[in-house]
């Protein structure tokens, strides 16, 4: 059977984290990256599909000092600086406190 308006195109494919899940349990902490493949046709059309496996890491006392290079998300280039698991947790905690306080201030303003 023929395919209606079938055409051949070239393009590029890359893998990215489409979503990130962070578990901040009292006893166990972890991060999971849910990956997808993105196909970009030469005409600019994009299509994505989930990757069958995901990437995860438990955050433990033993690996808190693990460092990783900071990559510029726009260029993919190494910035020459490093991050660490513990610095990442500090940033996430700080972001949570900032957003929670902003929400609480907005709710207080609304109730006045």
PyMOL commands that set and color helices and strands:
alter all, ss='L'
color gray80, all
select helices_A, chain A and resi 61-63+85-111
alter helices_A, ss='H'
color red, helices_A
select strands_A, chain A and resi 11-24+29-41+46-50+55-59+67-71+78-84
alter strands_A, ss='S'
color yellow, strands_A
deselect
rebuild
show_as cartoon
